[in-house]
């Protein structure tokens, strides 16, 4: 056996990055429905909320890619 002095832990892709897009869609849609009910049209609120959720999810996913590809 060889002793490499203790190997550094392996870094994988962050879990929060994997869940960012589906969670963004889910929470955006739910919040959009609530806001849509307040303003009178839940369907339009859900569509706008889902669109915002996808945008936020993609932003977090891109941040996770940057973190995962960093040389630590």
N, C-alpha and C positions, 0 to 999 in steps of 0.2 A: 504494500500500500504506500501511496505517496501522500505526503502532507503538503497541501497547497497553501497553508497558512490561514485557512478558513476562507471559503468562497463567499462572495457577496450574494445576497439574495437575488433571485431572478425577478425582474420586473416584467409583468405582462401588461395587457391592455386593461385600463381601469374599468371596474364594474360600472361606475357612474357614467362612463362614456358609452357603454353598451346599452344602458337603460335610458339615455338622454332623449332619443327621438320618440320611442313609444310613450315614455312618461310625459314628454312635452305635448304630444297629441292628446293623451288622456286628460291631463290637467287643463290644457287649453280649451278643450271641448267642454269640460264640465264648468269651468269658470265662464266660458262664453255663453252657455245655456243660462246660467244664473244671471249674468248681465243682460242677456237677451230677454229674460222674463221681466226684469225690472223695466226695460225700455220698450217692451211690447212685442218682440219677435224673437223667440228662442232659436228658431232655425238659422236665421242670419247671425245671431250671436254665436251659435255653435260653429258655424262655418268660419267666421272671423277668428274665433278662439282657437280652432284647430290649425288655421294658417299661422297664427302667431306661435302656437305651440311647436309646430314643425320648424319654424325659424329659430326659435330659442333652442330646440333640441339639436338642430344642425350646428349651431354655434358651440354648444357644449361638446358635441361629438368631435368637432374640429379641435377644440382645446384638448380633448383626451388624446387625439392623434399626436398632437405636438408633444404632450407630456410623455406618451409612450415611445416616441421616436427620439427623445432626448438621450444623449450619452451621459449616463450618470456614473 
